[in-house]
């Protein structure tokens, strides 16, 4: 018996005119080995980022100017990379969660908890930096495992399960801080947020390290394929022998770990823990960054690199609004319009409709010219 791939190959189909072919060329392309549209996936986000950078250059001619001083690079581009680090870390974890068809609304609260734990531990005399960092990471890992257990083993909807920790987590952070803003003086821990290595701020290196580590784990093992399979069809993947519950638990744990790293960066940056404002609404920016990166909210398709680009687009847009000097009351509206434009350009259906409308107008213009 022939396999489905052999039956759908062009050689196995009867010779028929193109206009009478039972399977359109668009559908046939899916069965062609080596067909890839990865370039198209990268094109529009990169084009949007480049356009925003050019707008900034038009507003400020010194926007691309970099200064090397005190063994460190300074400039607007470095500021964008540095300030986008927390959202970029959240986007890495959020990409994996969304790839399984889930969502995590609690990452902002997990940032607050991790920051509160680290800040309070730093007030303990003679405590090592390794202990503080390890405690912060374990808090994020535990929070992610709680979310993963609620979603995978108890069958609670992801948006509901993570909403619980989103609300309760910030309350936990406030209890840890006893309702106060905890400040500390620790140069070693502060280096996580304001330090530098090889001329670049430490948060940038943390994002690069986490991205490379996660990318290697997903693409050099079968784990990435398992995540995509669970996102496409969890029930079918279970029949294939994939433990979908363990996969979901894993991705939520990674999301919690990334949130803890982002929380420590934010805490180290201001050398303090503010449970009310740490990571506030950053979960929405993380989700938006993943969506800008072309991930399917229904699961199955994701790209960590594109999610990072999405985070850079969000931060560049915020910088553009500030540099332009527009009133603050227009910030959210402009941000929404620009991001909507990026998402529409990524939609193949929208581009086809726009192209069809342009062709129709051209045809009508030519027809009117012939009548004259």
C-alpha distance (Angstrom), angle and dihedral (degrees) to the residues before:
residue distance angle dihedral
X1 . . .
X2 3.79 . .
X3 3.77 119.9 .
X4 3.81 121.5 -116.5
X5 3.82 90.4 -108.7
X6 3.83 90.9 54.7
X7 3.79 91.9 46.8
X8 3.80 91.5 51.4
X9 3.81 95.5 45.1
X10 3.83 116.2 113.2
X11 3.82 91.2 -116.6
X12 3.81 91.9 58.1
X13 3.81 93.9 52.3
X14 3.79 120.3 90.2
X15 3.78 117.4 -104.2
X16 3.78 106.5 -101.3
X17 3.80 135.4 152.1
X18 3.80 114.7 -86.1
X19 3.79 93.1 -113.4
X20 3.82 91.3 54.0
X21 3.80 97.9 41.9
X22 3.84 111.1 128.8
X23 3.79 92.1 -141.0
X24 3.76 119.6 48.4
X25 3.77 121.9 -129.5
X26 3.81 90.2 -112.1
X27 3.78 91.7 59.2
X28 3.79 93.0 41.2
X29 3.80 90.3 57.7
X30 3.78 88.9 67.0
X31 3.80 89.9 67.3
X32 3.80 95.8 49.1
X33 3.79 111.9 106.7
X34 3.77 114.1 -120.3
X35 3.79 95.6 17.6
X36 3.80 108.2 148.5
X37 3.77 134.4 171.4
X38 3.80 94.8 -175.0
X39 3.81 92.0 120.1
X40 3.80 90.4 58.2
X41 3.79 90.5 51.1
X42 3.81 90.7 56.2
X43 3.81 96.5 39.6
X44 3.80 102.3 74.2
X45 3.83 99.6 41.2
X46 3.82 90.3 47.1
X47 3.80 90.8 46.2
X48 3.81 90.9 50.8
X49 3.81 91.4 49.4
X50 3.81 91.9 47.8
X51 3.81 91.1 48.9
X52 3.80 92.0 51.7
X53 3.80 90.7 49.3
X54 3.82 90.7 50.8
X55 3.80 90.5 50.5
X56 3.80 88.9 53.6
X57 3.80 89.9 49.1
X58 3.81 89.6 52.1
X59 3.82 90.5 51.1
X60 3.80 95.2 42.7
X61 3.82 117.9 23.3
X62 3.83 90.8 -161.1
X63 3.81 93.5 55.2
X64 3.83 94.2 110.8
X65 3.78 93.4 42.1
X66 3.82 113.6 120.0
X67 3.80 126.7 -165.2
X68 3.80 125.0 -160.1
X69 3.78 109.4 -151.7
X70 3.80 133.2 152.1
X71 3.83 90.6 2.8
X72 3.79 91.5 -57.4
X73 3.81 137.8 99.4
X74 3.80 118.6 -123.0
X75 3.78 130.0 -170.4
X76 3.79 145.3 99.5
X77 3.81 93.5 -79.4
X78 3.80 91.2 53.4
X79 3.81 89.9 48.3
X80 3.81 90.6 53.7
X81 3.80 92.1 50.1
X82 3.80 91.7 45.9
X83 3.80 97.0 46.6
X84 3.80 93.3 45.6
X85 3.83 92.2 56.0
X86 3.86 97.9 94.7
X87 3.82 93.1 48.3
X88 3.82 90.7 43.7
X89 3.82 90.8 54.4
X90 3.80 91.1 48.0
X91 3.81 89.6 48.2
X92 3.82 91.4 55.9
X93 3.79 92.0 56.9
X94 3.80 93.1 38.1
X95 3.81 90.8 54.0
X96 3.79 91.3 60.2
X97 3.80 93.0 45.6
X98 3.81 93.0 49.0
X99 3.82 90.0 45.6
X100 3.82 88.2 64.5
X101 3.81 90.8 50.5
X102 3.81 94.4 -100.5
X103 3.79 137.7 111.5
X104 3.80 134.0 -144.7
X105 3.79 117.6 -149.5
X106 3.79 94.4 167.1
X107 3.82 101.4 71.5
X108 3.80 92.6 98.2
X109 3.80 91.3 53.1
X110 3.82 90.6 46.3
X111 3.81 87.7 54.9
X112 3.81 88.8 54.9
X113 3.81 93.0 48.4
X114 3.81 94.1 48.1
X115 3.80 91.0 47.2
X116 3.80 92.0 48.9
X117 3.81 92.8 49.6
X118 3.81 92.8 48.9
X119 3.82 93.8 45.4
X120 3.80 93.2 51.0
X121 3.80 92.8 45.8
X122 3.80 90.1 52.4
X123 3.81 88.4 61.2
X124 3.82 89.4 62.0
X125 3.84 109.9 96.2
X126 3.81 119.1 -110.8
X127 3.80 96.2 3.5
X128 3.80 116.1 152.9
X129 3.79 124.4 -120.6
X130 3.81 90.5 -126.4
X131 3.82 90.6 58.5
X132 3.82 92.2 49.8
X133 3.81 94.2 48.1
X134 3.80 92.3 44.3
X135 3.83 91.0 50.5
X136 3.81 91.4 50.3
X137 3.80 92.6 49.6
X138 3.81 92.2 47.3
X139 3.81 90.7 52.2
X140 3.81 90.2 54.1
X141 3.79 91.8 44.8
X142 3.82 91.2 50.6
X143 3.82 92.1 48.8
X144 3.81 90.6 50.0
X145 3.80 91.4 48.9
X146 3.82 90.2 51.8
X147 3.81 90.4 53.2
X148 3.80 91.4 44.9
X149 3.80 93.0 49.5
X150 3.80 92.3 50.0
X151 3.80 91.7 49.7
X152 3.81 102.1 38.6
X153 3.80 106.5 29.9
X154 3.82 101.7 27.7
X155 3.81 95.6 36.5
X156 3.82 95.9 -130.6
X157 3.79 115.6 157.9
X158 3.84 109.7 -98.0
X159 3.79 94.6 -126.4
X160 3.82 90.7 53.1
X161 3.80 96.5 41.9
X162 3.80 94.1 50.1
X163 3.81 92.7 40.9
X164 3.82 87.5 62.6
X165 3.80 91.9 58.1
X166 3.79 91.1 40.3
X167 3.81 89.3 62.5
X168 3.80 100.0 31.5
X169 3.82 95.1 39.8
X170 3.78 94.7 62.7
X171 3.81 88.6 48.5
X172 3.81 89.0 52.3
X173 3.82 89.8 51.7
X174 3.81 90.1 51.2
X175 3.80 90.5 50.6
X176 3.80 91.0 50.8
X177 3.81 89.6 51.6
X178 3.82 91.3 40.7
X179 3.79 89.6 -127.7
X180 3.80 93.2 -58.4
X181 3.80 135.6 110.7
X182 3.80 103.5 -110.9
X183 3.81 116.1 -146.5
X184 3.79 129.1 -173.4
X185 3.79 142.3 177.4
X186 3.79 112.2 -133.5
X187 3.79 119.3 137.7
X188 3.79 94.7 -168.2
X189 3.81 93.8 56.0
X190 3.82 92.9 38.1
X191 3.82 87.6 59.4
X192 3.80 87.9 71.6
X193 3.78 88.9 68.0
X194 3.80 105.4 25.4
X195 3.80 104.1 19.7
X196 3.80 127.0 103.8
X197 3.78 138.9 -141.8
X198 3.81 124.4 -167.5
X199 3.79 89.6 -10.1
X200 3.82 96.8 -54.4
X201 3.82 127.0 102.0
X202 3.79 114.3 -98.2
X203 3.86 94.9 -118.8
X204 3.81 89.3 63.2
X205 3.81 90.9 54.4
X206 3.80 90.9 47.8
X207 3.82 90.5 54.6
X208 3.82 91.9 46.6
X209 3.80 91.2 48.9
X210 3.80 93.9 48.0
X211 3.81 91.4 46.0
X212 3.81 93.6 50.8
X213 3.79 93.2 44.6
X214 3.80 93.6 49.4
X215 3.80 93.3 42.7
X216 3.81 91.9 51.6
X217 3.79 90.8 47.6
X218 3.79 92.6 51.2
X219 3.80 101.3 39.2
X220 3.79 101.7 34.4
X221 3.79 93.1 49.6
X222 3.79 133.8 42.0
X223 3.80 90.5 -104.6
X224 3.80 94.4 95.2
X225 3.79 90.9 51.9
X226 3.81 90.7 48.9
X227 3.82 91.3 51.8
X228 3.80 91.5 50.8
X229 3.81 91.3 46.6
X230 3.81 92.7 51.4
X231 3.81 90.1 47.8
X232 3.80 92.8 50.5
X233 3.80 95.9 46.2
X234 3.80 121.4 -14.0
X235 3.80 93.7 -172.4
X236 3.80 94.3 50.9
X237 3.80 91.5 46.4
X238 3.81 88.7 53.3
X239 3.78 89.5 55.9
X240 3.81 88.3 52.2
X241 3.78 90.4 57.6
X242 3.82 99.2 -99.2
X243 3.79 114.2 139.1
X244 3.80 97.4 -133.3
X245 3.82 93.1 -177.6
X246 3.79 92.7 57.7
X247 3.81 91.0 46.1
X248 3.81 91.5 53.4
X249 3.80 91.2 46.5
X250 3.80 89.2 51.6
X251 3.81 96.5 51.2
X252 3.81 92.9 48.6
X253 3.82 89.4 49.2
X254 3.83 90.0 52.7
X255 3.82 89.7 48.4
X256 3.80 89.5 53.0
X257 3.80 90.9 48.4
X258 3.82 91.7 51.4
X259 3.81 90.2 47.8
X260 3.81 90.5 52.2
X261 3.82 90.3 52.3
X262 3.81 90.5 49.5
X263 3.81 90.1 48.2
X264 3.80 92.1 52.4
X265 3.81 91.1 49.6
X266 3.81 91.3 51.7
X267 3.81 92.1 45.8
X268 3.81 93.2 47.1
X269 3.80 91.2 47.5
X270 3.83 94.2 60.8
X271 3.83 95.0 24.1
X272 3.76 89.7 -128.0
X273 3.78 145.3 78.3
X274 3.80 120.7 -120.1
X275 3.80 106.3 -179.3
X276 3.80 92.6 -170.3
X277 3.81 97.7 55.6
X278 3.81 107.1 21.8
X279 3.79 108.2 116.2
X280 3.80 92.2 -9.6
X281 3.86 109.8 174.2
X282 3.80 91.5 -13.2
X283 3.80 88.5 122.1
X284 3.81 87.7 69.0
X285 3.81 91.7 51.4
X286 3.81 89.1 49.3
X287 3.81 92.5 51.8
X288 3.80 89.8 46.5
X289 3.81 91.5 50.3
X290 3.80 90.5 53.2
X291 3.81 91.9 48.2
X292 3.82 91.5 48.3
X293 3.80 85.7 52.2
X294 3.79 88.9 62.5
X295 3.81 99.5 -107.2
X296 3.80 116.8 154.5
X297 3.81 112.7 -119.1
X298 3.80 87.1 -150.2
X299 3.80 88.6 63.2
X300 3.78 137.3 -115.8
X301 3.81 101.2 84.8
X302 3.80 125.7 73.7
X303 3.80 143.1 139.5
X304 3.79 123.4 -161.6
X305 3.81 93.0 -160.1
X306 3.81 92.2 51.8
X307 3.81 90.2 48.4
X308 3.82 88.9 55.5
X309 3.81 88.7 49.9
X310 3.81 88.1 51.3
X311 3.81 90.2 54.0
X312 3.82 89.6 50.0
X313 3.81 90.4 50.9
X314 3.81 91.0 53.3
X315 3.81 93.3 49.0
X316 3.82 93.3 43.1
X317 3.79 89.6 51.4
X318 3.81 90.8 51.4
X319 3.81 89.5 49.9
X320 3.82 91.1 48.4
X321 3.80 91.8 54.0
X322 3.80 91.8 49.7
X323 3.82 94.6 45.7
X324 3.80 92.4 47.9
X325 3.80 90.3 59.8
X326 3.80 94.4 -130.7
X327 3.82 116.5 160.7
X328 3.80 112.7 -88.8
X329 3.81 91.5 -121.5
X330 3.82 89.9 70.7
X331 3.82 95.9 50.1
X332 3.80 99.4 93.1
X333 3.81 93.4 42.0
X334 3.82 93.5 51.1
X335 3.80 90.7 45.1
X336 3.81 91.5 52.5
X337 3.83 93.2 47.9
X338 3.80 94.5 49.5
X339 3.80 94.1 46.1
X340 3.81 90.9 47.2
X341 3.81 88.8 53.0
X342 3.82 90.8 52.2
X343 3.80 91.7 49.7
X344 3.81 92.2 48.3
X345 3.81 91.6 51.1
X346 3.80 88.8 52.0
X347 3.81 90.4 55.2
X348 3.80 109.8 95.6
X349 3.81 90.6 -160.0
X350 3.81 92.0 53.9
X351 3.83 91.3 48.6
X352 3.81 90.5 51.0
X353 3.81 91.4 50.4
X354 3.81 91.2 47.1
X355 3.80 90.9 49.0
X356 3.80 91.3 47.9
X357 3.80 91.1 50.5
X358 3.80 91.2 50.7
X359 3.82 91.8 49.0
X360 3.81 90.5 49.0
X361 3.79 91.8 52.8
X362 3.81 91.0 47.7
X363 3.81 90.6 49.9
X364 3.83 92.2 49.8
X365 3.81 90.8 48.4
X366 3.81 92.0 50.9
X367 3.80 90.8 47.1
X368 3.78 91.9 51.1
X369 3.82 89.6 49.4
X370 3.83 91.5 52.4
X371 3.82 91.3 53.3
X372 3.77 90.5 54.6
